[in-house]
Amino acid sequence: MTAMLAARGVARRMGERMVFRRLDFAWDAPRMLCVRAPNGAGKTTLLALLAGALAPDAGEILVQGHSLAAQPQAARRLLAYVPDDCPVYPFLTGREWLAFVQGLRGCDDSIAQELLVALQLQSQLDVRFGAMSLGTARKFLLVSALMCATPVLLLDEPTNGLDAASFEVLREQLAQRAQRGLVVLTCHDIGQQQRLGAQPIELASLQAA
């Protein structure tokens, strides 16, 4: 059976530092994984590699058998990704950002509308990202990923800046997604990891000797 997400001999250097010498793993679904490691160990780099936001120096990453290098369009159609930072242009409003993602990926607008209500974002739709709080910007990025029914969902520190009510919305959404696909996330808060119900996996265990 083809793995939902796999890395074969993946290496990546950042400046003078070799972050990964050889990543080798294959993950199936349905499940939710939380990658754990000390700060600075490479969790953000790993998710960026899996999403195709960074290219490996060696090896390949496969999404349901599609190579991110050789078949980027086919592979990326199967992914949704929320990075730890906010890559959205500061002059875009929340409404414009969601319309852009919907136009690009053909996501379900009804799901987006439900999430906007649940996360109390209706009043923030015409605010520009440059004027948003961290929590509000984070919510819009989460909506843009969750409204797309991709089989693989990658989230780097998705709980950052979220209030208690928004955390519960995220927890429910991820539990639903993990019933039918693969969710991979990072979360520095052990208590939140446990509440999300994610299976912990140590970053060191993904690297071949």
N, C-alpha and C positions, 0 to 999 in steps of 0.2 A: 504494500500500500504506500502511495506517495505521501511523504510527510507534509504537514501544513506549512512548516517553516523549517529550513535546514541551513546549516553552515558547513562548508567543506574546506578545511585547510585555510581559514580566513586569517590573514595577518593585517595589522594596521599600525603604522607609526604616526605619532603626532609630534612634529618637530624632532627633537633628539631622542624622544622617548618611544620605545617599542611598547605599545599598549597591549596588543595581542600578537602572539607568535603563531598560534595555530588554534583557531576555534573550530571545534567539530561537535555538532549536535544535530538532532532531528526531533522536532516537537510535533505531536499530533493534536487533535481536538476531539471532543470539546473539553476545554479546561482554561483556568486562569493561573498564570504564573507570575510571581513577583521575584525579579532578579535582585539578589542581595550581595552587597560587598561594601567595604569601607569607602568613605568619600574619596573621590579621586582615583578609584580603581579602574574605572572605564565603563560604568553602567550607561551613562549618556552616550558615549561613543558606540557602545554595542547597539543600542536602540536606533541610533542614526544610521548605522551600517545596515541593520535589518530593514529599515524603511527606505533605503536607497538615497538618503540625504548625504551620506558619505560613501565613497567607493573604497573597497579594500585594496591594499597594496598587493595582495595575493589571495588566491582562493576564490570561492563563489558562494553567493547566497541564493537559495531557491525558495520560491513561494509557490506551493502546490506544484512543484516541479518546474516552474518557470524561473529562469535565471534573471536576476536583477540586472546583470551586465548585458547578456545577450538578447533578452526579451523584456526590456524595461517597461514597455507599455502594458503588456499582458500581466507582468508581475505586480506592478503598482496598482492596477485596477482591483487587485485582491486585498489591498492594504488601506488602512486609515491610520494616521500617525499624529500624535500631539507631542511636540518637543517640549523640553523644559523651559525654553525661552519663548518669546512671542515674535514670530517671523513676519507678522502682518504689517504692511505699510501703515505708519501712524496716521496718515490722512484718510484712511478708509474707515467708514462707519461699520458697526456690527451688521446692519442690514446689507450693506454692499458686500461685505466679506461672505456672508452666508449665500447671497445671490451668486457670487462668483463661484463658490464651491459647488452649488447646485447646478449651475450651468456647465461646469467642467465635468462633474461626475454623475449628474442625473440623479441626485439623491431625492428621497421622499420628503416633500415639503410638509406633509402632515406630521411626520415624526419631528421635524424641526419646530413646528408650531407647538407641539406638546411639550417639548423640552424648554422652549422659551418661556412658557407659562410655568412649568415646574421649577425652573431656575430663576424666575422673577426677572426676566431680561427684557420684557416688552418696552419698558420705559427707557431702556438703554440702547435701543436699536439704532438711533440716529446720532449717538455719541461716537466721536472718532476714537480710534484705538489709542492715539497719543494722549487722550484726556481720560482714559479709563483707569480704574484701579486695577491692581494685579488680579484680584479675584474676579472682577467682571470680564477682563480680557481672557482669563483662563476659562471662564464659563463659555464664552463664544467659541473658543477653540475646541472645547469638548463637544459643544453642539454640532460643530462642523464635522467632527469625526463620528459621533454617535448617530447622526442622521443618515449616514451612508452604511448600507447593509453589507459591509465587506466581511469576508470570513476571518480576516486577521486584523486585530486592533492592537496598536502599539502606543503606550502612554508613558511618558517620562514625567514622574512626579505629578500625577494628575490631581492630587489633593491639595497642592500648594495654593494658598490664598482662598480656599473654599470655607464658607461658614458651615455650621452643623447641618442645617437643612439641605444645603447644596451637596454636602458629602453624602447624605442619605439618598438623594436622587441619583448621584453617581454610583453608589453601592448597588442600588436596585438595577440600574441600567447594565452595569458590568456583570451582575449575576445572571441577567437574561442573556447577554451576549455569550457568556461562558458556557451556556447550555447548548449552543449550536455552533460555536466557533472557537478560535484561539485568541485569548487576551493575554498580552505580555506587558507588564508594567514595572516601574520602579517606585518605591515609596520609602522614604527614610524613617518614617514613624512606625515603629513596631506595632503599636496598638492599632493604628489604622490598617496596617497590613492584615492583622488578624480579623478586624471587623469586615474588611473587604472579602475575606474568605479565599484569598489567593494562596496557591501552593508555593512555598518559598523554594528558590533554587539558587545555590551559591554560584557566583560568577566564576570562581576558580574551578568549579567542576566542569565548566564548558570548554576548558582549554586542555587539549591533548598534551601529554608529557613529551 
